[in-house]
Amino acid sequence: MTTKPYEAKFAVGTRVRVRPRSDLERFKQTWRYHHPLSDEQLDYGGAIAAVKEVSFYHGGDPLYELDGVPGMWHEECLSAP
């Protein structure tokens, strides 16, 4: 996690870029906790979208929903465009 618990790096409305597919594949292989990435999400590597909603997993991990991009996204899978 790159921020403090229950603190989101990206606010609603912020444009973000989904990290490249190779980064997503690495994250999918190594992440062992909540909200694993789906195979479908890997196809969105490099996509740019606005943050539609921010929620927090128990323990403070921010999770993002993106406009037009399916799934829940971990902060580690997103960057500034």
Beta strands, then each sheet from edge to edge (+ up, - down):
strand 1: 15-18
strand 2: 48-56
strand 3: 62-66
strand 4: 69-74
strand 5: 78-79
sheet 1: 4+ 3- 2+ 1- 5+
end
